[in-house]
């Protein structure tokens, strides 16, 4: 009797163990199949739509409008954020293969080998596709890095897709290799004619050829002006534009800030974000009253969006705007708060010097405190004056009041571009200029 009970017990244990094993294997196989499906969907996504054709054409179409005078360059930052909002549906999500499912992966691959199918490869450390990372490089101006990865993909002829060719062409064009860009685009047009991507390729090809012709016209004159430098940047001739900017000098502080701003735009467009931010922040601190400072902070904000975990950089832009009081920045901030996941790979490239950002923040906060600072001086007869200070801590205005608290007049302190006081204007209580000295 005992022997029979023991045998029954063992049998039940074996049945339970076998059932659990079957459940485990089924769950693992489902996990493997889901991961395989996500890979297949990704390939379809990259082929049919990828990260969106609109993104490839955006830079050229916006720059064309600016170059032709149909859009003010000051409006670009907000438009760029709007297009990012339109494109922020995220990339195809990758179903992570569970660690326990890795146990059955060799078995699955053995069956696939017998059936003549491709093996399923997986790395826990790196489950981002080459296309995702390359696209991240592309979006952040690292066009050569993007091309290196796109070339890794195209090393396997079965992985070449129309969308991949389109993004390669875009990167070729923005690194100045327009010949290879045209070759890739022509290949798309001839192979995928009458499709949406062929139309996109034809449009991009038109932009590239037009931009190259316009750039050549500007360079024929060899006239190093700020206006021509800006035009070359708009025509995506980044290296030529930077070379021309390097030949420009000005004693006017406002013009010098503009030159510095467009040098920063060059660095931003070509992937050197640290150098760009350093120049942008230098303008904000040293030429706060200028439009260049306002636009510089918008650009830093746009850079910070690609690195949402870098809170210091983001907070810096908020502090900057306390100083700048830019209404457009507030609009951009509100719009950005509604963005969905942009599909960017966080912490993949951009590493900013946290100590330097902290130093920037301290300088900006002191400037903000200077703006808020008001000194009151009381006279023996009951009248008094209020002194207001600019961002550099210098007196910018003194208001005079009688003992009843009524304003009797005020003085405005005027400074030159070097920060030296050049005159003081005296006004009556109604703001009528009385004299200056």
MIFI-568289 format. One record per residue: residue in one letter; x, y, z of N, C-alpha, C in turn. Coordinates in steps of 0.02 Angstrom, whole numbers, plus 50000, padded with zeros to 5 digits. Atoms other than C-alpha are relative to their C-alpha. Example, Ala and Ser with C-alpha at 12.3 -4.5 7.8 and 13.67 -1.06 7.14 Angstrom:
a500454994150000506154977550390500455006050000 s499584994149997506844994750357499615005550037 
//
This chain:
x500424993950000500005000050000500435006350000 x499554994349996501395011950048500395000949935 x499624999750063502375007449892499575003049944 x500454997450051500855011049784499885007550009 x500094992849985500575027949870500625004049979 x499384996650019502405032449844500065000749924 x499984999950073502305027749660499515005249972 x500504995150021500725038249642500255007150012 x499724993549984501595052849727500525002249948 x499484998650050503075051749610499695001749932 x500344998850064501905050749462499695006949997 x500314993349997500975066349517500535005449994 x499454995150003502625075649543500265000649928 x499754999950069503205070649369499505003449953 x500524996850043501545075949291500015007550011 x499974992849985501625092849380500625003249970 x499374997450027503455095249331499975000549924 x500065000050073503075090449151499535005649976 x500474994650017501585102349147500335006850006 x499664993549990502625116649218500525001149945 x499494999450053504005112949091499675001949933 x500354998450062502755113248948499775007249999 x500224993049994502045129749011500595004749990 x499394995950006503815136749028500235000449927 x499765000250070504305131248852499525003949955 x500494996450040502685138048778500075007650009 x499914992849987502915154948864500645002549969 x499364998050029504725155448809499955000549924 x500084999850073504255151248630499595006049979 x500404994050015502925164848633500435006250004 x499564994249992504225177248696500475000649941 x499555000050058505425172148557499635002249937 x500404998350058504045173448427499815007449999 x500174992849996503525190748490500605004249983 x499404996250016505315196648481500154999749925 x499905000750072505475189648305499515004449961 x500514995850032503855198448259500185007350003 x499814993049993504485214948327500565001849952 x499474998950048506055213048220499735000749930 x500304999750067505005209648066499615006549990 x500374993750004503885224548104500475005949991 x499514994750005505415235348124500275000649929 x499754999950069506065230147953499485003049953 x500544997250041504365233947876499965007550011 x500044992949983504335250647967500565003949967 x499434996650031506075255147906499925000449924 x500085000250072505595250247729499455004649976 x500594996550025503875257847714499955007250022 x500064993149976503955273247823500575002050044 x499434998449957505415272147944499815005350050 x500114994749950505555287548053499625005849969 x500414994850030504525297847930500385003949947 x499684996350054504915306047764500005007550013 x500074992849987504345323047827500635002750033 x499414997949963505865323947941500595001349953 x499464999250048507055321847794499935006449960 x500124994050041506245335947695499965006450040 x500144994149959505945347647842500555005349995 x499454995249999507675355647850500055003749934 x499934996950065507735358847663499425004749985 x500574995950016505985365647649499975006350043 x499974994249956506165377147801500565004849977 x499444995950022507865383247740499865003549934 x500194997050064507175386247565499555006150012 x500464994549985505795397147639500385005950030 x499604994649971507065407047742500445003349947 x499554997350051508255408947596499625004549951 x500404996150047506855415447484499645005850033 x500324994649965506245427247619499274998950017 x500705001549985504565418547641499884998650074 x500055001149928504935414847823500585003450035 x499474996849961505895424547954500394994650037 x499585005049966507355415148029499814999550074 x500195000049929506725420148202499434995150014 x500575004649991505205408748172500214992749996 x499785006950012506265393248137499964995750063 x499965004049939506465387748319499324997250019 x500685002249983504595386848351499754995049949 x500205004750053504285378348183500334993350009 x499635006249990505625365548222499684995850056 x500335003649945504765361248386499324997349979 x500665002450024503075359948299500084993849957 x499915005850042503745347748171500224994050042 x499805005449954504555337648311499394997150034 x500635002349968502845336948394499614995649952 x500365003950050502085330548231500314993249991 x499645006250013503425317148214500094995750063 x499835003349937503435311948397499544994350018 x500415005949986502475295848382500434994250024 x499555005349976504025285948431500134994949947 x499845005350047504845271648341499674993650020 x500305006549984504275253648335500294997550066 x499755002249936504395246648510500304993149992 x499675006550004505575232048533499774995850059 x500185004649947504835217648632500644996750025 x499405003049973506205212248749499884992550010 x500045007249989506515193748749500184998750073 x499885001249929506405187748928500614995550008 x499375003749989508005180549003499884992450002 x500135007249997507175163649035499884997049931 x500135002550068506705162548852500644998649962 x499365001250033508545162848804500174992650001 x499855007149994508605144748861499754996049940 x500295003750056507505139248716500225002849932 x499794996950063508305150748587500434995449958 x499605004750041509635137748534499564994649967 x500465005150028508235124848510499625002849941 x500384996850054507215137148405500455001049940 x499544998850056508745141748300500204993549965 x499845006650031509125123248272499454998049952 x500575001550044507375120548201500015004549939 x499984995250056507555136348095500564998249951 x499445002050043509235130148030499804994249955 x500235005850038508455113647977499515002149945 x500504997650048507045123147891500295005149951 x499684995350046508305134747805499825007350012 x500194993149983507725150547896500585003550034 x499494996149966508805164847964499974998950075 x499965000849928509405163348143499745006350035 x500214994349959508665174348279500575001750047 x499454997949956510055184148362499735005050051 x500244995449948509855193748523500575001550048 x499524997949949510945203648643499635004050052 x500364996549946510255208948811500285007150008 x499694993549990511495223248823499815004949946 x500104995550056511085230048652499434997649958 x500565002350040509345227248588499725005649955 x500184994750047509275243648490500284998349932 x499765001750067509405241348303500495005249975 x499544995350031510765249248198499635006049971 x500394994750031509415259148110499795005250052 x500214995449947508765266748273500575004550021 x499434996149977510495272048329500255004849946 x499794995850056510965278548157499535006049992 x500504994650005509355288548152500105005050056 x499864995549944509775295848323500595004549982 x499434996150022511465301248257499795005349949 x500234995550053510625308848105499615005950028 x500424994849972509345318548207500405005150040 x499604995649959510725325948314500605003049964 x499484996850039511855331348172500654996149993 x499415004250006513115317048183499954995949936 x500155003250064512945313347999500514994749980 x499495004950018514605304347976499924993650041 x500125005849957514245292848124499384996149974 x500605003250027512515289548052500164996149937 x499815003550062513265285147883500384993650014 x499625006149983514465272847964499534994350017 x500475005249981513005263348039499544998049943 x500415001750059511925264547883500404995449953 x499585004250043513405256947789500064992950028 x499995006649970513475242647915499384996049979 x500635003350019511655238747874500024998049927 x500005001350073511905240047686500554995049981 x499515005250013513385228147703499674993349985 x500415005950016512025214847698499485002149949 x500434997650054511165217247531499264998850013 x500705001549987509555209347597499685005150047 x500254995149953509405223447724499915006949968 x500064993550033509455237647596499275001449984 x500694998150012507775246547594499985007049970 x500074993350029507115262047507500095005450052 x499954995049947506985271247672500725000950023 x499294999749981508785266947717500395004149949 x499674996150053509375273747549499845007450005 x500214993049992508385289647580500395003450056 x499644997049943509185292747750500755000549986 x499294999550020510915288847680500115006049955 x499944994350046510635301447542499985006650038 x500074994049959510095314447670500655001550037 x499374999149963511675311647774500585001749953 x499484998350049512785311847619499965007549983 x500094993050020512045328647569500245004950053 x499844995349946512295336647739500734999450023 x499285000249989514115330947746500375002949939 x499704996950059514405339347577500124995249942 x499895005050053514475323147475499364999649958 x500624999850039513105328047354499994995049943 x499975005050054513715315947220499694993450022 x500275006349974513355300647327499275000750021 x500714998749982511735308747388499574999249938 x500385000450062511135310647209499974992849974 x499985007050023511665292747168499474995850037 x500495003849961510615285547311499295001949983 x500674997650016509115296447270499774997749931 x500165002350068509185291947086499824992550000 x500145007149993509215273547135499294998850026 x500685000549972507625275847238499485001649946 x500484997750050506745285247098499904994849945 x500055004950055507145272046967499724993350023 x500205006649975506825256747077499304999950031 x500644999949964505285262447173499535005349970 x500404994850033504445273847045499264999150015 x500724999749986502635278947075499834998250072 x500135001049928502815276647264500115006650036 x499924993949960502755289647401500745001650012 x499304998749985504595287447441500385002549938 x499694997550062505075290247258499855007549991 x500184992950003504145306947263500425004050049 x499584996749950505065311447424500725000649976 x499315000050025506725306547345500095005249945 x499964995150055506355317247191499995007150028 x500034993449969505915332147302500665001750033 x499364998949967507495330147405500555001249950 x499504999150053508535328447247499965007049970 x500104993250025507795344847182500305005150048 x499734995449950508225353647345500765000049999 x499275000649997510015347047346500325003549940 x499714996950060510355352547167499915007650000 x500124992849996509555369647191500465003350051 x499574997249947510515372647354500725000349978 x499315000050023512155367747273500135005649950 x499924994750050511895379747127500015006950033 x500034993649965511425394147243500645001250041 x499374999449962512945390647353500585002049955 x499464998550047514095391047203499975007349977 x500074992950020513395408147152500285004650054 x499764995849944513765415347324500764999650006 x499285001049992515515408047330500405002849942 x499654997150057515955414847158500245007150015 x499824993149984515975432547228500545000550054 x499515000149945517085427647376499935006350043 x500144994049960516255441547475499814997950071 x500135002449932516425437247662499575004950041 x500454995949960514895445647736499584995650045 x500435003949955513765440247878499394997549962 x500585002050039512305439947757500144993949957 x499825005750042513205428047639500134993750042 x499875005749955513745417047785499344996850020 x500665002549981511935415547841499674996349942 x500295003250059511385411347664500314993149989 x499665006550009512695397447653499764995050052 x500275004549949512065390247817499304997749981 x500685001750022510295390747750500014995149942 x499925004450058510905381747594500374993550019 x499685005949971511685368347708500734999149977 x499285000250015513445372747648500375001950065 x499784998449933514015371747828500745001850004 x499284998749995515905370847807500195006649967 x499864993750035515955385247681499755005950041 x500284994649958514845395647795500455001450059 x499574999249941515965392547946500665003249980 x499374997050024517515396747845499915007549989 x500134992950011516725413347796499895003850066 x500104996949934516165417047974500665001350035 x499344999249969517965414748030500385005949974 x499674994250030518475428947915499675006650019 x500374994049982517225441047991500195002550068 x499884996849936517595453348130499615006550003 x500384993849993516625467948200500125002850070 x499944996649935516855480748338499325001250031 x500684999249974514975481948356499804993750039 x500155005749957514425470848500499424995849973 x500595003650027512745466448420500204995649940 x499775003850058513575460948257500454994350021 x499555005249976514915451248350499604994250031 x500435005249970513545441948445499664995949945 x500315003650056512705437548280500504995149968 x499485004350028514345430648211500104993950044 x499905005449952514565420348369499404995249999 x500615004150002512755414348359500024995249940 x500005004250060512965407848181500584995050000 x499475005049990514605399448226499724994350043 x500325005149958513625390548363499514995849961 x500485003850042512295385748235500384994949957 x499595004750038513685377948130500174993950043 x499815005549956514285367648279499404995650016 x500615003949985512495362448320499814995649941 x500215003750061512125357248140500484994249985 x499505005150017513735347048127500164995450059 x499955004949947513555338048294500405001850061 x499614998149941514695347448414499575004250047 x500494996649958513335351648540500335003850058 x499674996749944514535355848681500285006849980 x499724993750024515425369248580499445004949984 x500574995750016513745375948520499715003150063 x500294997549938513055377448696500465005150034 x499524995349970514645385948757499955006949967 x500074993650035514475399448623499325003250012 x500674997449986512595401148648499985003350069 x500044997549932512805403448835500435006350009 x499574994149997514215415948811499625006249976 x500424994450025513025426848709499495002050052 x500534998649951511655425348841500285003950059 x499714996749942512825430848980500295006849983 x499634993850016513795444448889499625005049956 x500394995450042512485451948772499254998650010 x500685002249980510855448648864499455003749964 x500534995950030509875462748783499884998549926 x500035001050073510165456148606499504994649981 x500435005250028509005445748497500394993549992 x499585006050006510475433848474499974995950065 x500035003549935510385429648661499344996350006 x500675003149998508515426048648499994993649958 x500005005850045508765414348500500484994650024 x499525004949974510285406148581499684995650052 x500325004149948509235400548729499484995249971 x500485004550033507905393348614500374994049971 x499625005550029509245383048528500244995250054 x499795004449945509925376448693499414995750023 x500605003649980508145371548738499854994349952 x500125005250049507935361948575500514994350006 x499505005249989509575352848607499824995850061 x500165003549938508995348348783499434994949991 x500565004650011507435339748713500244993149980 x499745006550020508505325948638500324996350058 x499715003149940509205322548812499565001450061 x500474998349946507695322848929500254998450070 x499755001649933508695315149072500525005150024 x499514994949981509935329649070499635006050028 x500424994949969508935340249192500385006650010 x499614993849988510365352649224499975004649939 x500014995950061510395358349042499315003149991 x500694997650007508505359849039499865005750049 x500114994949949508465369749202500385006549983 x499624994250020509805381249132499605004549953 x500404996150047508645386548991499445003850036 x500524996749961507285390649118500295006150037 x499674994549965508505401349219500175005649950 x499834995050052509095409749059499395004349983 x500594996250021507315414749017499745004750054 x500154995149948507075423049186500375006549986 x499594994250018508435434549123499765003249935 x500164997650067507835435948943499275002149991 x500724998550004505935436348969499744999349928 x500205001450069505605428348799499334996449999 x500675003050003503755424948768499984993949955 x499985005750047504145413248622500274993850036 x499735005649961505185402548740499464996850043 x500545002649959503685400848855499524995849957 x500435003850046502645395248705500324993349983 x499635006250017503985382448657499994995250059 x500005004249940504045376148836499324996650009 x500685002949994502155373548840499884994749946 x500095004750055502185364848670500394993650014 x499575005849987503615353448721499724995650055 x500285004049945502695347948879499484995149975 x500515004550029501395339848765500294994849952 x499695004750045502665330148663499964992950026 x499975007149982502545311248662500734997949996 x499325002750007504075300148664500245001049929 x499744998550067505155305948518500364994049969 x499665005950028505935288748498500755000750000 x499284999149998507675295648532500314995450053 x499665004449954508935284648620500375004250050 x499714995649950509375293348781500704997850018 x499325001149976511175295148838500444996249950 x499605003650050511825287748675500625004049981 x499444996150025512935302448626500175005950046 x499874993549971512725318948714500194999750073 x499784999649931513745321248871500265007150012 x499824993149987513845338848939500375000650066 x499604998849940515055345549069499545002950053 x500484997849949513935346549223500285005850042 x499704994449962515175357949314499945006649962 x500054994050041515165370149170499285002649999 x500714997949999513255370249164499835003150067 x500114997249933513255373449352500295007150005 x499704993350000514435388249327499565004949961 x500454995750039513295395249191499395002050043 x500604998849960511795393549308500125005150054 x499844995249946512655403049449500065007149973 x499924993350030513115417549334499315002849981 x500674997850021511335418349265499585001950060 x500404998649940510545417649438500215006650032 x499774993549973511645432249495499745005749958 x500264994750044511115442249343499265001250012 x500714999349985509285438649383499905003750065 x500044996549935509575444449563500145007449991 x499854992950013510335460549496499395003649972 x500604997050029508745463649396499475001450054 x500504999349948507675461249551500205005050054 x499734995749947508785472349657499755007249994 x500224993049997508075489349707500265003150065 x499754996549940508915501549826499605006450011 x500394994049981507945514849918500445004650043 x499624995049961508795530849980499525005450025 x500464995349969507825541850101500365006550015 x499714993349985508165560650112499705002650066 x500224997349935507975570850273499335003749995 x500634996350008506505580650200499414995449985 x500545004850012505485564750174499964997449929 x499985002650069505805562749987500484994049997 x499575005950006506665547149923500114998349927 x499865002350068507385538749770500064992449999 x499935007250010507325520949702500494998749943 x499505001650051508825514049607499904992949974 x500085006650033508615499749482500654998349964 x499365002250027510045489349413499894995549939 x500045004450059510395480549248500284993250017 x499795006849988510935462549228500734999450021 x499304999949981512755467349256500125003250068 x499944997049934512375475349424500135007450000 x499894992750005512565493349360499335003650003 x500624996149996511285506949393499745001449929 x500294998550065510095508349245499465005450005 x500534995049992508735519749319499955002250072 x500144997449933508435531149469499355004049996 x500644996449997506655536749509499985004250063 x500054995549942506355551749623499275001050020 x500674999249973504825553449735500005005350055 x500064995249945504205567349852499774996350063 x500165003349937503735563850032499294997050000 x500675003050006501935559949978499994993749957 x499945006150041502565545949865499845001049927 x500134998550070502225554849700500665000649962 x499384999650039503535552749563500115007149974 x499834993250023504425569049523500445000049938 x499575000550059505555562849385500454993850005 x499545005749997506875549849341500595001149955 x499384999850040508615547049267500114993249968 x499815006250034509115534049137500755000149987 x499285000650009510935528149132500124996149935 x499885003150066511545524148955500724997549997 x499345003250004513005512148923500154998149927 x499815002250067513985508048765500074992549998 x499965007350009514305490548696500534996850044 x499475002649956515855488848807499795000250073 x500244999749932514815492248963500205006350037 x499804993649969515495509848994499425004949997 x500544995050000514265523349046500195005949956 x499844994550046514165536648910499585006250013 x500394994049983512775548048973499434998350049 x500595000749956511325550849093499465004649974 x500564996150025509625556549029499535001650058 x500464997949947508505566749146499305001149972 x500704999550023506595565549127499575002950056 x500484997849949505135574049215499534994350017 x500455005349976503725564349298499584996949944 x500405002550057502815562549130500434996649947 x499565003350047504335555249041500255004549945 x499744995250049504805571048946500745001350015 x499284999149992506685572448917500155007350017 x499814993249979507365587649010500705001849976 x499314998950021509215586248977500404993450006 x499565005749991510645573948962500705002550008 x499314997949987512435574749021500424993850013 
//
